Amino acid sequence: MAGLAFRLYAVADAAICDAPDFAERCAALGELGGKHLAVYVRDDRAASASTAISALRSSSTPVFVRRAALATGEVSGASGVHLTSEDMHEIGITRRVRKTDGSLLVAASVHGVAETIRARDAACAFVMFGHVFDTPSKPGIPGRGIGALASACTAAEPMPVFAIGGITPAHVEACREAGAF
């Protein structure tokens, strides 16, 4: 599968990025995971991305940032850019991102088979599929389920798919059996 060194993809949303100990949390993740973990800063602010990159630099932990944060020109040192499902609707978006910096890995958030195929065909390094199970971050919106995850994983081949949303230790085996990376 696509040669990714990391198997865990930690997501830091705006609330986590706003925590006074955000830099310390990032550094702790880096100490625990090193290159076997990647961090996605799901926040459009360049300051959040820069904080994570600085805190994780010594651990070799890859940091993925949002396109909006990258577009400010104030972020350097990111390993990749993580596109939203809305970003993926733009024709040629991955080509334009790579033109900006050819060394960046491109990842995308997807919510179904059609979006997964679009990301695969656009040569994304991997996708994050969700939300699989009910989760407090999506109140009132039911999870898509293991069947939807399995369909996305099949459509994505050979591109890795990370599962997100309501994943607990009890769900890991089912997600792996569905094909999640």
Secondary structure, 3 states (H helix, E strand, C coil): CCCCCCCEEEEEEHHHHCCCCHHHHHHHHHHHHHHHEEEEEECCCHHHHHHHHHHHHHHCCCEEEEHHHHHCCCCCCCCEEEECCCHHHCCCHHHHHHHHCCCCEEEEEECCHHHHHHHHHCCCCEEEEECCCCCCCCCCCCCCHHHHHHHHHHHHCCCCEEEECCCCHHHHHHHHHCCCC
